[in-house]
């Protein structure tokens, strides 16, 4: 894709949608891992290092996509359109 202002905006919106999708999927994966492994014994489970992984890993793709989205939105806001060419014939 070209890096025009509209393309950057479209990319940012697509990445934002994908981020939300991955957050929802991460929540679902976390819920499955929680119910299968922790089962309500959260204080005991916090002593195990794998519990931190159960919390962080499902949301890692959403975090990365969020960073990409932020980058695209910054580029969109800082985008300067090239000056319009005028046809001056001397």
N, C-alpha and C positions, 0 to 999 in steps of 0.2 A: 504494500500500500504506500501511496505517496504520503508525505507528511504535510498535508494541507490542514487548515484549521478544522474543517468538517471531519476529515479522517481521524484526526486526533480526538475529537469529541466522540465520534462513533466508537473508537477503540476504548476510550475511557468508560463509556457506558457499557460496552460488552464486558470489559474486565470487572466492572462494578457488579453486574448481574452474575457473572461467574463466581465472584467473591461471595456473594450472598448464597449462591447455590452450594458452594463448598462449606460455608459456615453451617448451613442446615445439615448437610451430609456429615460434617464433623461432629455435630451435636448428636446425630443418630448413631454414629459409630461410637462416640463416647458413652452414650446411654447403653448400647449393647455391651461394651467392655465393662462398664460399671456394674450392670446387672449380672454378668457372668463371673466377674472376678471379685468385686468388692462386696456386693450384696448387703449394704447397710452398715458395714463395719468400717466406716470411713476413718475414724481416729486410729484404729489399728493399722489400716491400710496406708495411712500417711507415713508410717515408719518404713515402708517398703519403697525402694527407688522406682520400681516399675509403675507405681501409682502415678508418679509425676509424668511418666511417659504416656500413661493412659489419658492424662489430662491434656498434654501438649501436642502429641503426635497427630491426633485427628484434626486439629485446627491449623497445622503447619501449612498446608496448601492455601488455605484462605488467607493466612498472614502474608505469604509470598505474593499472592494475587493482589492483596491490598496495597503492598508496596509498589507493584507495577502500576496499579491504577493511580496511585498518588503521583507517580512519575509522569504518566500520560496527562493527568489533569494539570500538573505544573507546566508541562510543555504547551498545553492548549492555552492556558492563561498567559503564558509568556510569548505566545506566537505572534509574530509581526508579519502581516501580509506584505508581499513585495509591492513596491509602489506601482501604481497603474501606469502602463506605458501609454504615452500620448503620441499621436501621429502628427508630428510637426514637420511639414515639408517647407523647406526654405527655398 
